[in-house]
């Protein structure tokens, strides 16, 4: 089956509608505080929904079923860590952010340590986020390409332009409120896939249970102690906690959502409750994986897949009815369009432009520069997405690995700043450099699973800073 004009109408209509909806918020963007933080007007329930939509993305929609297709549900152990990590973020970091009037999370490091630690952390964020979200954009374009036969490059460009237009015009308000809408769109899309699969599988749910159980697809826990496996209990839970502490506690992409809340309490409530929704939706996506496995025990794949990430898109175009296929593709697009380019512009403008180039810039100039950098970072992510076509690994693993490579050093600096008041800027900076060196070795020359990366980077940063601190205070011999 190929998509018809009905499907294309649904997809195109959704793209136009969400772009128009995001652009609507342009009328409220008078200052950079409005543009980057929505004037801190977002209620807790919207914080919850935008966080879930932000971290889910197309990597979850197409790659969780694909990654687990030949495996089981051990990925869910990572989500246990996500839930625990949220509670820790609400205790360790959120109160510190709301005690001060901040635009970015890295300003906290500036006030605690100084410019070197802040600048290194901000640069790491900009580089890793550009790479990871470029990969996320590619994942969506891959779906569009499989179902429409439009080249991936052109799909990337169309999606990227839509993302840039409504983010430039509507700022953080556009991003957050379109996230709220898109959360329901892609969950509705996942539900349609679930119901459609159940109807198409001979024997229905009992056959899913039989085939899945026989193949060990419902296995959740793996208590082996193997550092090379990403989804053992120890690696996944530790990694899930570390990833969440990093992404939700220090990464401006998600911290910006928290800073847009009305208060520290509302930010914490939205963050913790998002963990419940994230857990539920991962269960849904993993069940879809088992159902896909069962379905393809009865129906031969119509073609050889170049990569497992094409599994769900292939099911969409070969098994779903017209209109439904278009809606699912629109839902996958919805999972992708939660852009980080506003958060990246906030970091560029507030942590670098205002500090080193134009500290006297007025609001009018700052708004122009903020929108310009939003466009620049959008173009960078489009470039990364186009280049990502030549990756051989799962986009889920690559996306998580890119975010994990250098984030441990940043997390270590935030933990030192929050929990170790005696550590100085030089000691923290030395710790961060050591963390990056160690992670370069781990990344390039060991088979250690990516779920350990942030933990190793953060532990190295903290341990090195503490050793330098102790050595610098040791009495010298007379």
N, C-alpha and C positions, 0 to 999 in steps of 0.2 A: 504494500500500500504506500502511496505517496500522499503528502498533504494536499488538500484542496484549497480553493479560494476561501472557504469558510474558516479553515485553520489559520490561513495567513491573515484573514480579517481579525480574528481573535488576537493573534500575536501582535500585529501592527497596532490594533486598537488599544491593547494594553500598554504598549510602549508609549504611545501618544498620550494616553490618559495619565500614566504615572509621571511623565515628564511635565504635563500641564499642572498636575496636582502639586508637584514639588516646586514648580515655578511660581505658584500662587503665593508662596511665603515670601517672595521678594519684597512685597509691600511692607513687611515687618522688619526689614534689615536696615536699620538706621545707623548702628554703631557696630564696631567689631565685637563687642560683648553680645549683641544680638546675633551677629553673623556666626560666631563660634560657639556661643553658650545659650542661645535662645533667651537671653535675659533671665536665665535660671527659673524657668516657668513650667517645666515638665513634671506632671504628676507621677507618682511611684509606679502606677500600672503601665504607663507608657514607657517608663524607664525599663521595666521588666520586659515588655514586648520588643523594644528596640535592641536590647542586649541579646535576646534570643535570636532575633532576625540577623543581627550583625555577625554573630559568631557561627551561625548555621551555614549560610551560603550554599552555592552550588556544589562545593566540595562535599558537603554532607548529602545533598539531594541525590547526586549521581555516584559519588565515590564510596560512601559507606556501604551501600548495597554491593558495589563492584568489588571493594576491598575484601568484604566478608563472603563474597559469593562462593569462593572455593574453600572457605574456612568455617567459622562458627561465630558465636556472639561474644567472644572474649573482648572485642572492642568496647563493650559496655563497662568493663572495669575502669577504662579511662574516664568514663563519665562519672563514676563514683568519686574519683579525684576532683573532677570539675565541681561537684556539689560541695565537697569539703573545702576546696579552695575559695569558694565564694564567701563562706562564713569567715574564713581567715582574712580576706580582703576587707570585709565590713568591719572587722575589729582593728586591723593593723593600719590600713591606709585611708579609708574614707574619712574618719574623724580628722586626720591631719590635713586633708585637702580642704575641708570646709572651715578649718580654723583660719584660713587665709584666703584672700581674694586672688585666685589663680586662673589663668587662661589655659595653661598646660600643666601636665603632671611634672614636667622636668623643671619647672620653676621651684618646686619643692626642693630639688637637689641643689639648685642655685643658692637658695637661702640657707640650706644646711651645710653645704660643702664649699660652693664656689663655682666658677665658670667651667673649669676643666671637666669635672665630673658631669655637670649638666650638659655641656656641649657634646661630649662623647656619647652620652645616653641618647640625646636627641638625634644625633647623626645615625646611630645604630637603628633607632626607630624608623627614620626616613628611608634608609636603605632596605631594611628587612621588610617593611610594610609595602614599599613599592614593588619588591620582588614577589612577596606572598600574594598581594592582591592582584598583581598582574597575572599570576597563575590562576587565581580564582576567576578572573575575567576570561581567561583562555578556556577554563572548564565549561563555562556557560556557552562560549562560542562553539566549542566542540559539539555540544548538544544541538545547537542551531544548525550547524553544518551537517550533522548526521541526519537530521529530520528534514532539512530543506535542500540539501546538496549545494548550498551556497558555500564557497570557500571559507575556511576558518578565518582568514585574514579580514575578509569583508564583514563577517559576523562580528569580529572583535571591534572593528571601526564603528559599526552602527551602534553596538551596545555602549562603547566607550563615549561616543558623542552624546547619547541620551543621558548617560551618567554625568558627564561634564555640564551639560546644559542646566539640568535642574539643581545640581549642587552649587554651581556658580550663582544662579539666580536666587535660590531659596536658602542657602547656607545650612547651618546645623539643623534648623527647624525643618527644612525640607527633608533632610536625611532621616531625622528621627521619626517624623510623622509618616513619611512614606514607608519606613521600616514597619511601623504599626500596621499599616494597610497590607504590606507585602507579606507579613508573617501569616495572616489569615489566608492570603491567596495561595502561598506555597503549601501550607498545611492542608488546604482544601484540595490542592493538586495531588498531594501525597495520598489523601484519603480516596480520591478517585482511582488512583493506581491500585491501592489496596483492594477496593471493592471490585474493580475490574478483574484483577488477578484471581480473586476468590471465585468470581463467576466463571472464569475460563478454565480453572483447574478441575479436572474430573474428580468428583468426590469431595470437592470443597475443602473446608477447614480440616476435616478428619484426614484427608490425604496429605495436607500440608504437615500436620503433626506426625503422621506415619513416616513420610519421606524425610522430613527434617530430623526426626529422632533417630531413624536408621542410619543417617549419614553423620550424626553427631553435630547437627547444625545449631542445636539449642544449648550447647555447652557455653557457660558464662565464665567460669573460673578456671584459671591455669596457674597453679602455685609453683611451677618450676622456677628455679633460680638461674635463668639463662640471660645474660646481659645483651645478647644479640637479638632477642625476641621482643618486639615492642609491646605486645599485648599479654604478657604474663601479669599476674596480680601485682607483684612488687613494682615492676616497671610502669605499668599502666596507672596504678593509683598514685605512686610517687610522681610520675610524669603529669598526671591530670592535675594534681595539687600545684605543682611547680608551674605548669602552663597557665593555669588560672591566676595564680598570684602574679605572674608576669603580664598576661594579656589584660586582665581585668583590674589589676592593681597598679600597673606602671605604664602600660602601653597607651599612648594618647588616644588611639583609635576608640578604645572602649572607655577609658577614663573620661573622655570628653562627654560621653553620654551621662556618666555619673555626675559630673560637674554641672550639667544642665538641669539637675533636679532642684526642687524647691528647697530642700534641706538635706542635711546629712542623714537624718532618719529615713526620709523618703528614698534616698539613693540606696541605703542599705537594704530596705524592705524590697525594693524592686530587684536588686541584685540577687538576694537570697532566694526570692520566689522564682526568679528566672531559672535557677537550678532545677526546680521541680519540672518546669516546662521542658527544659533541655533534656532531662532524663526521659520524660515521656515521649518526646519526639524521636530520640535515638532508638527507643524501643520500637516505635512505629517503623522507622527506616530499616532497622535490622530484621523486623518481621517481613517487610517487603523483600528483603534479600532472600529469606527462606522461601517465600512464595515464588520468587523468580526462579530459584533453584528447582523447586517442585514443578513449576510450569514447564521448564525446559527439559524435564525428564519425560514429558509427554509430547512436547512439540520441538522439533529440531530447530536449532538456530538457523535463520534464513541465510546467514553468511558468516564467514570467519571474521571474528573481531580482531581489529588491529591492537586493541587494548581493552581491558575489562571495563574501563570507564565508559565504553560505548554500549554496555549491556542494557541499561535502562532506556536510553534513547532508542535503541533498536526495538525494544518491546513496544515503546510508544507508537512508533510509526508502522509497525507490522501487525499489532494486535488491537489497538484502540480505534474506536469509530471516529469519523470526521467530526470536528468540533471539539470532542473530548481531547484528541491529540493536541490540537492548538491550545486548549486551556492548560494542559500539562506543561507544554513548552513555555507558555506565559508564566506558569508557576515557577518553573526553573529559572526563568529570567528574573522573577521577583526575588528568588533566593540569592541572586548575584548582585542586584542593584542596591547594595548597602555600602556606598562608597566611603573610602577612608580619606579621600583627597581633601575634604574640608579640614579634617584633623591634621593632615600633613601640612596644609597651608597655615593652620594655627601655630604649629610648631616652628615653621620657617619664619613666619612674621614676628611672633612674640619672642622666640628664643634666639633669633639671629638678626633679622632686619632691624627690629627696634633696639636691640642691644648694641649692635656694632655699626649700623649704616645710617639710620635716621632716627635717633632717639627723640627728636623733636617733631616727628611727623604728626600731623593733625589727623582727625578721624576720616576726613574725606580722602586723603592720600592713603591711609591705612586700608580703607575699604577697597580702593583701586588695586593696591598691591596684593591684598588678600585674595581678591577674585583672580588676579593674574596668576598667582601661585597655585590656586585651585586648578586652573586650566593646565599649567605646566605639569603638575603631578598627574593629572589625568592623561596627558599625552605620554608621560613616562610609563604609566601602567599599561597603556595601549601597546607601546613598544615591547614591554616585557611579555605581554600576552601573545603577541605575534611571534616572538622568539621562542616561547614555550612549546610551540608545535613540535619541536624536535626532542622533547623529553621522552625518555623511555619508561620511567617509573610511573606509578600511580600518582595522579595529581594530588590526592589527599595526603599521601606520605611526603611528597615534595613540599607541599604548602606548609605542613606542620613542621617539617625539618628546617625550612628556611626561617620560620619564625623562632624556632628553638635554638638555632646556632649561636647567636650573639645575645639573646635575651637574658640568659642566665647572669651575665655580667651586670646588666642593668638592674635586674631583680636583686642581686647581691648588694648593689649600691643603695637601693631603696631600703632594704632590710637593715643595712648598717646605719643609714640615716635615721631610721625609726627606732631601732632597738639598741644601738651602740653609741651613746652620746660622746664618748671619749675619742672616737675615731676621727682623724683629721682628713682634710681634703686630699693631701698627698698620699696618705695611707689607703684611702678608698680608691683613688685613681690607680695606684700600683696594683691593688687587688683586681680592678677591672681589666687592666692590661694582662695580668696573669691569667684571668679567666678566659680572655679571648685567645691567648696563646694555647692554653690547654685545650680549648674547644676546637681550635684549628687542627691540632694533633688528633683529637678524638674523631673529628669529622673526616679528615683526610686519610688517616692511617689505621683506624680501628673499625671493627664491625659492630661496635656498640650501637644499640637501637636508639632512634631519635628521641624516644620518650624519656631517656636519661639526660638529654643534653642540657636542659635548663637547670636541672638539679646539680649536675656536675659544674656548670659554669658559675652558678650562684655560690655553691659550696667552696669552689676554688677562690672566688673573689673575696668571700668573707674570711676564709682561713688565711689567705695571703695578707689581707689588710690587718688582721689581728696579729700575725707574726711580725709584720713590719712595725706595728704599734708597740709590741712587747720589746722588740730589739732596739727601737729608738729610745726607749726609756730605761734600758739596762745601764746601770752605773758603769762608767768607763774606768779602766785601771789607772791608777796614779802614775 
